[in-house]
Amino acid sequence: MDGRHLRSERTKRLIVEAYMVLVREGAQMPTAVQIAERAGYSVRSIFERFPDLHALRVAATDYAIGEAKAAGMPRDLDADRDTRIRSQVEARATGCERWLPLWRVLNANASDSAELQQRIKVIRQLIVMRIEAMFRPELSALPDVERKRTVLALEALMDFESWARMKEMFGLSREEACNVWIRAIDRLLPPAPPAPPIS
């Protein structure tokens, strides 16, 4: 039973990975036939493990959230302001480039699915938590209401579609798009409070 279970789990993972590769290539929901061909399994194998393509989309989203959490741990938390801004922008740019197609598929018809709406909420919460961690010195200097507004502005600034507009509509290179974010974040953030004197 253990061997069969492991093989079944491996098959599910390969189907999910095939789904995500196809989404990145086409930025749209792939068909069961396309997924089966890419994964190297039959269409029947897909529906033996997922009741429908919606369930597969949810599973792929959970897989992506787990992968993004593992890869996106905040770095440079104790660094100076400029380093933290650049670190955040680099991480967010990488995340947008990797996950934008899946984000678009996730949002397509998400209004019909409470499960997908919950995943979208989780993704946004993770992004907000990272912003709060990276810019804690500056945000801690603000009153509660102003801090929430600033975090909201930063989250909106670094949204997936913000990245897409810079790249697709305005034709910016990665470096140019990152520099737009760096300058905007620097303007949005208040000055960090001065370090306490060394006694």
C-alpha positions as CSV (number, residue, x, y, z in Angstrom):
1,M,0.0,0.0,0.0
2,D,2.8,2.4,0.9
3,G,4.5,1.9,-2.5
4,R,1.2,2.4,-4.4
5,H,0.5,5.5,-2.3
6,L,3.9,7.0,-3.0
7,R,3.5,6.3,-6.8
8,S,0.1,7.9,-6.7
9,E,1.4,11.0,-4.9
10,R,4.3,11.2,-7.4
11,T,1.8,11.0,-10.3
12,K,-0.3,13.8,-8.7
13,R,2.8,16.0,-8.3
14,L,3.8,15.4,-11.9
15,I,0.3,16.2,-13.1
16,V,0.3,19.5,-11.1
17,E,3.8,20.4,-12.4
18,A,2.7,19.7,-16.0
19,Y,-0.3,22.0,-15.4
20,M,1.9,24.8,-14.2
21,V,4.3,24.5,-17.1
22,L,1.4,24.7,-19.5
23,V,0.0,27.7,-17.7
24,R,3.4,29.5,-17.9
25,E,3.6,28.7,-21.6
26,G,0.1,29.7,-22.5
27,A,-1.2,31.9,-19.7
28,Q,-4.5,30.2,-19.9
29,M,-6.3,27.1,-18.5
30,P,-4.9,24.0,-20.3
31,T,-7.2,21.2,-21.3
32,A,-7.1,17.7,-19.7
33,V,-5.6,16.3,-22.9
34,Q,-2.8,18.9,-22.9
35,I,-2.0,18.2,-19.2
36,A,-2.0,14.4,-19.8
37,E,0.3,14.7,-22.8
38,R,2.7,16.9,-20.9
39,A,2.7,14.8,-17.8
40,G,3.0,11.5,-19.7
41,Y,-0.1,10.0,-18.3
42,S,-3.6,9.3,-19.6
43,V,-6.6,11.7,-19.2
44,R,-8.1,8.9,-17.0
45,S,-5.1,9.2,-14.7
46,I,-5.8,12.8,-14.1
47,F,-9.4,12.3,-13.2
48,E,-8.6,9.3,-11.0
49,R,-6.6,11.8,-8.8
50,F,-8.6,15.0,-9.3
51,P,-12.4,15.0,-9.6
52,D,-12.3,17.8,-12.1
53,L,-9.9,20.5,-13.5
54,H,-11.1,23.0,-10.9
55,A,-9.7,20.6,-8.2
56,L,-6.5,20.4,-10.1
57,R,-6.3,24.2,-10.3
58,V,-6.7,24.4,-6.5
59,A,-4.1,21.8,-6.0
60,A,-1.7,23.6,-8.3
61,T,-2.3,26.9,-6.4
62,D,-1.5,25.2,-3.1
63,Y,1.6,23.7,-4.6
64,A,2.7,27.1,-5.9
65,I,2.0,28.8,-2.5
66,G,4.1,26.2,-0.8
67,E,6.9,26.7,-3.3
68,A,6.8,30.5,-3.1
69,K,6.8,30.5,0.7
70,A,9.9,28.2,0.8
71,A,11.7,30.3,-1.8
72,G,10.6,33.7,-0.7
73,M,11.8,33.9,2.9
74,P,12.7,37.5,3.7
75,R,16.4,38.4,3.5
76,D,18.4,41.4,4.6
77,L,15.9,42.2,7.4
78,D,18.7,43.9,9.5
79,A,20.3,45.7,6.5
80,D,20.1,49.4,5.8
81,R,17.1,50.9,4.1
82,D,18.4,50.9,0.5
83,T,19.5,47.2,0.8
84,R,16.1,46.2,2.2
85,I,14.3,48.0,-0.6
86,R,16.4,46.4,-3.3
87,S,16.1,43.0,-1.7
88,Q,12.3,43.3,-1.6
89,V,12.1,44.5,-5.1
90,E,14.3,41.7,-6.5
91,A,12.3,39.1,-4.6
92,R,9.0,40.5,-5.8
93,A,10.2,40.9,-9.4
94,T,11.3,37.2,-9.4
95,G,8.0,36.2,-7.9
96,C,6.0,38.1,-10.5
97,E,8.0,36.7,-13.4
98,R,7.5,33.2,-12.1
99,W,3.9,33.3,-11.0
100,L,2.1,35.9,-13.1
101,P,0.6,33.4,-15.6
102,L,-0.7,31.2,-12.7
103,W,-2.0,34.3,-10.9
104,R,-4.0,35.3,-14.0
105,V,-5.5,31.8,-14.4
106,L,-6.2,31.7,-10.7
107,N,-8.2,34.9,-11.0
108,A,-10.1,33.9,-14.1
109,N,-13.6,32.9,-12.8
110,A,-12.4,33.0,-9.2
111,S,-15.7,34.6,-8.3
112,D,-17.3,31.2,-8.8
113,S,-15.0,29.5,-6.3
114,A,-14.8,30.1,-2.6
115,E,-11.6,27.9,-2.6
116,L,-9.8,30.0,-5.1
117,Q,-11.0,33.3,-3.5
118,Q,-9.4,32.0,-0.2
119,R,-6.1,31.2,-2.0
120,I,-6.0,34.7,-3.5
121,K,-6.5,36.1,0.0
122,V,-3.7,33.9,1.4
123,I,-1.3,35.0,-1.4
124,R,-2.1,38.7,-0.7
125,Q,-1.7,38.2,3.0
126,L,1.7,36.6,2.5
127,I,2.8,39.5,0.3
128,V,1.6,42.0,3.0
129,M,3.4,40.1,5.8
130,R,6.7,40.2,3.8
131,I,6.3,44.0,3.2
132,E,5.7,44.5,6.9
133,A,8.8,42.4,7.8
134,M,11.0,44.1,5.3
135,F,10.1,47.7,6.2
136,R,9.4,47.3,9.9
137,P,11.8,50.1,10.9
138,E,10.1,52.6,8.7
139,L,6.5,51.4,9.3
140,S,7.0,51.3,13.1
141,A,7.4,55.0,13.1
142,L,3.8,55.6,11.8
143,P,0.5,55.7,13.6
144,D,-1.7,52.6,13.1
145,V,-4.0,54.1,10.4
146,E,-1.1,55.7,8.4
147,R,0.9,52.4,8.7
148,K,-2.1,50.4,7.3
149,R,-2.5,52.9,4.4
150,T,1.2,52.8,3.6
151,V,1.3,49.0,3.6
152,L,-1.8,49.0,1.3
153,A,-0.1,51.4,-1.1
154,L,3.0,49.3,-1.1
155,E,1.1,46.1,-1.8
156,A,-0.8,47.8,-4.6
157,L,2.4,49.2,-6.1
158,M,4.0,45.7,-6.2
159,D,1.0,43.8,-7.5
160,F,1.3,41.2,-10.2
161,E,-0.5,43.4,-12.7
162,S,1.7,46.4,-11.9
163,W,4.7,44.3,-12.9
164,A,2.8,43.1,-16.0
165,R,1.9,46.7,-17.1
166,M,5.5,47.9,-16.8
167,K,6.8,44.9,-18.8
168,E,4.0,44.3,-21.3
169,M,2.4,47.8,-21.8
170,F,5.5,50.0,-21.4
171,G,8.1,47.5,-22.6
172,L,10.5,48.1,-19.6
173,S,13.4,45.7,-19.0
174,R,13.5,43.9,-15.7
175,E,16.2,46.4,-14.4
176,E,14.1,49.4,-15.5
177,A,10.9,48.0,-13.9
178,C,12.8,47.3,-10.7
179,N,14.1,50.8,-10.6
180,V,10.6,52.2,-10.9
181,W,9.6,50.2,-7.9
182,I,12.7,51.2,-5.9
183,R,12.1,54.9,-6.5
184,A,8.4,54.6,-5.7
185,I,9.0,52.6,-2.5
186,D,11.6,55.0,-1.3
187,R,9.1,57.9,-1.7
188,L,6.3,56.0,0.0
189,L,8.2,54.9,3.1
190,P,8.8,57.4,5.9
191,P,12.3,57.8,7.2
192,A,13.5,55.1,9.6
193,P,13.7,56.2,13.2
194,P,17.3,57.0,14.2
195,A,19.2,54.2,15.9
196,P,19.5,54.5,19.7
197,P,22.8,55.9,20.8
198,I,25.5,53.4,21.8
199,S,26.1,53.7,25.5
